[in-house]
Amino acid sequence: MLHALAGLLLLLAPAAAERDGPGSTAGPSPAPEGLSSLRARAAAEAARGPEGVARLVAAASSAGPRERRAALDALGDLPEGAAPDAAVAPALRSLGSTDPEERAAALRALLACGSAARAALEARAAPPREGVAAVPEADRRRAAEALASFGRREVEREFLSIWSPEDGQFRGMYASLRRHGPLGARVLAAIALDRRMAGADLLGHGPYSWLHAPDPSRERTEVRDRALTALEDAGDPSVIGYLRSILRPAPAAQLFDDFDNDPVPAGLDDAVRRVLACLGEPRWLEETLRASESGGSFRGLWSTTVELRRQASAHGTLGECLPDPKERARHEDQCVRLLNASIAQKERVGLSVDGVEYYNLACALARRDRPGDRDAALSHLARSVKTYAVSADWFARDGDLASLHGDPRFDALVALLRARERALDEKR
């Protein structure tokens, strides 16, 4: 006990010998130590292992407000589940603080406690029951807000776990996120629309810092695109109004226009319209198609082929989400026609066709799955395999190619990719 108290005193305040020097007489009270300095020493305590963490828990329980906040900050920097159960009680007390910064530090500490903190918060947020001591309404509300932060972190973690930087995306890839309901959709929308990520200041990192180093494969623009694709799979009607609010007044005539000065990039506007179509509001995407198809002559071959693929993508989305089978079939046909036109246009002028273009055409044919489509899709996949368009794992699990599963030719292509990847690994 004496050892713990001694450690706590060392953590919370400089020793007298350090402050005044040997043999000095008492002078004026020193200025309070800065919060940044307190946090640095608290972080050093956490780095010392279980004994240092125990001292932080003691400081969070009984120190002054600034020292308590520094201790909670250091506990909150621990990985989820690494903070001891003993930290739950002091963090819960600080969750009721009138100081918003102390409440934020307490929430981060609770997140670091993991399941033990979640159970305590669920008990505190539960409606009043007969025979059980009533929890003040303010404490119940804050506990419920803290539980929502646990939910946000869970959505973020699951979203990132699906990430496969070397490959593309397909509809249904993020379907598991649907279980998070409106909360999951709001988190995905916050990421996708490049706003301050939900709860970021409470989760131990600054807004969007997790999109960058130490993982350069997660570039911000691509993460936005992936979050929008996730919304196509796991969106909730509750975010429709939010998505509509950031649409351009009118869609761009071209996806990539160097002279376009609208504050909402054309690509982002296009992607949001696709999400709205998947959530039951196709008219916004249909408006994009009309604008693109009536946009007149494009600036150069590159712009033309890009625009054809943009139109194909819009038709493909409508072919997947519209309720009317005839309308779906019409859009599927247009998607295949435009992808073929884009490839043919490049071939006519001697430009090489990327393997991803062949792969996307194969996916469109496999989704449509009419007589002859499977043979054509497998032919295009064989071309895409030559250019390392996707990995073997991606190839095998892409839901767009589900109609080809079980075909020996498809299995042979997967085996070819796996053999090639093994050979590359052996060379490294």
GICOR-V743920 format. One record per backbone hydrogen bond with DSSP energy under -1.0 kcal/mol. CO is the residue of the C=O (numbers start at 0). NH is the residue of the N-H. If there is no record, write none. Layout:
co->(CO	CO)
nh->(NH	NH)
This chain:
co->(0	1	2	3	4	5	6	7	8	14	15	16	20	33	34	35	36	37	38	39	40	41	42	44	45	48	49	50	51	52	53	54	55	56	57	58	63	64	65	66	67	68	69	70	71	74	78	83	84	86	87	88	89	90	92	93	98	99	100	101	102	103	104	105	106	107	108	109	111	111	113	114	115	116	117	118	119	120	128	135	136	137	138	139	140	141	142	143	144	145	146	147	148	149	150	151	152	153	154	155	156	157	159	163	169	171	173	174	175	176	177	179	180	181	182	183	184	185	186	187	188	189	190	196	198	198	199	205	207	208	211	214	216	218	219	220	221	222	223	224	225	226	227	228	229	230	235	236	238	239	240	242	243	256	264	265	266	267	268	269	270	271	272	273	274	275	276	281	282	283	284	285	286	287	288	289	291	297	299	300	301	302	303	304	305	306	307	308	309	310	311	312	313	314	316	317	323	324	325	326	327	328	329	330	331	332	333	334	335	336	337	338	339	340	341	342	343	345	346	353	354	355	356	357	358	359	360	361	362	363	364	369	371	372	373	374	375	376	377	378	379	380	383	383	384	390	391	392	393	397	398	400	401	403	406	407	408	409	410	411	412	413	414	415	416	417	418	419	420	421	422)
nh->(4	5	6	7	8	9	10	11	12	18	19	20	23	37	38	39	40	41	42	43	44	45	46	47	48	52	53	54	55	56	57	58	59	60	61	62	67	68	69	70	71	72	73	74	75	77	81	86	87	90	91	92	93	94	95	96	102	103	104	105	106	107	108	109	110	111	112	113	80	82	117	118	119	120	121	122	123	124	131	139	140	141	142	143	144	145	146	147	148	149	150	151	152	153	154	155	156	157	158	159	160	161	162	166	172	174	176	177	178	179	180	183	184	185	186	187	188	189	190	191	192	194	193	199	201	202	204	208	210	211	214	217	218	222	223	224	225	226	227	228	229	230	231	232	233	234	238	239	242	243	244	245	246	259	268	269	270	271	272	273	274	275	276	277	278	280	279	285	286	287	288	289	290	291	292	293	294	299	303	304	305	306	307	308	309	310	311	312	313	314	315	316	317	318	320	321	327	328	329	330	331	332	333	334	335	336	337	338	339	340	341	342	343	344	345	346	347	350	349	357	358	359	360	361	362	363	364	365	366	367	368	372	375	376	377	378	379	380	381	382	383	384	386	388	387	394	395	396	397	400	401	403	404	406	410	411	412	413	414	415	416	417	418	419	420	421	422	423	424	425	426)
